[in-house]
């Protein structure tokens, strides 16, 4: 009985840790996306006044090019507003959305 309880507790603890780690990993990208992108591209990149972004298909480099030098009506976003690191975080976040 004690062994089962210990095993179940360990399993639950492991699952909770993994959930926390995974949630923390996409948190910066989600925050930056919500602050800088969601006004036009909608919640979770599902579209708004700007086009839908998910499923996200661009590489980090291509996303950076499109953000700095858009091929559409989107205004360019300079590195002073969104850093290259933040663009990478946004890309990683958008790739997690199904």
WOZI-V854951 format. One record per residue. N is the residue number from 1. RES is the residue in one small letter. SS is DSSP state (a for helix, b for strand, c for the rest). Layout:
N:RES:SS + N:RES:SS
//
This chain:
1:x:c + 2:x:a + 3:x:a + 4:x:a + 5:x:a + 6:x:a + 7:x:a + 8:x:a + 9:x:a + 10:x:a + 11:x:a + 12:x:a + 13:x:a + 14:x:a + 15:x:a + 16:x:a + 17:x:a + 18:x:a + 19:x:a + 20:x:a + 21:x:a + 22:x:a + 23:x:a + 24:x:a + 25:x:a + 26:x:a + 27:x:a + 28:x:a + 29:x:a + 30:x:a + 31:x:a + 32:x:a + 33:x:a + 34:x:a + 35:x:a + 36:x:a + 37:x:c + 38:x:a + 39:x:a + 40:x:a + 41:x:a + 42:x:c + 43:x:a + 44:x:a + 45:x:a + 46:x:c + 47:x:c + 48:x:c + 49:x:c + 50:x:c + 51:x:c + 52:x:c + 53:x:c + 54:x:c + 55:x:c + 56:x:c + 57:x:c + 58:x:c + 59:x:c + 60:x:a + 61:x:a + 62:x:a + 63:x:a + 64:x:a + 65:x:a + 66:x:a + 67:x:a + 68:x:a + 69:x:c + 70:x:c + 71:x:c + 72:x:c + 73:x:c + 74:x:c + 75:x:c + 76:x:c + 77:x:c + 78:x:c + 79:x:c + 80:x:c + 81:x:c + 82:x:c + 83:x:c + 84:x:a + 85:x:a + 86:x:a + 87:x:a + 88:x:a + 89:x:a + 90:x:a + 91:x:a + 92:x:a + 93:x:a + 94:x:a + 95:x:a + 96:x:c + 97:x:c + 98:x:c
//
